[in-house]
């Protein structure tokens, strides 16, 4: 799969024959991945709103912040929240404004500075979490399109277990490489995002992955706007021009498919509890 965003290098996605888990085989090592994030179009680190697509993204994010809040409130757990991969801080700020005690973790210096400047929220570097420098009694740990980026996934799951209260919840939002839009766009599908995305989950593979590490799937929800955003970005990666109305219709088709089968959703929110 090509890196359409930055380098245009080609990366291989391999699939485990026994479990179906897909991964980017020849991704750069952790010390060399930084330059692959250096793009104004990597919106969570740049906060760019240039162009139609990213202008729409900002409006969609406002809608989705309310959607995420409602789903979390329905869980009926406490309000101490750790958000890993907090980007420029919109989710942290929204939850804080709604009564949650929030802690953020973010690898990008630029994004942490944006969070501080825009919302006056200080966030931590990942080593603070990985070296057990944060609290260990959170009600909620959230990763919104972040877990597919982390290199040491077992270390993270160990810390999820250690950092959550007994009745706490782990929430992962992940793209679904078995979705209707992934099949439609193939190597141009925006959510492959190699080499930044190291792991490529399906609903079945993430449920098994988490179960093997002591977490049980409690609920899953579709992210309803993702097929539209992925369609717009994916169309931009193709050499042939696509009129925006056609792109929107393709996103709508992918969304309608997900209504019939949630496991065909472009992206899903997974809610896990400790076994």
Secondary structure, DSSP 4 states (H G I P E B T S, - for coil): -B-TTTT--B--EEE-TTT--EEETTPPPGGG-GGGG--TT-HHHH----HHHHHHHHHHHHHHHHHHHHHHHTT---SEEEEES-TTSHHHHHHHHTT-EEEEE-S-HHHHHHHHHHH----B-HHHHHTT-S-S-EEEEEEES-GGG-S-HHHHHHHHHHHEEEEEEEEEEEE-TTSHHHHHHGGG-GGG-TTT--EE--HHHHHHHHHTTTEEEEEEEE-TTHHHHHHHHHHHHSSS---HHHHHHHHHHHHHHHHH-GGG-SEEEEEEEE-
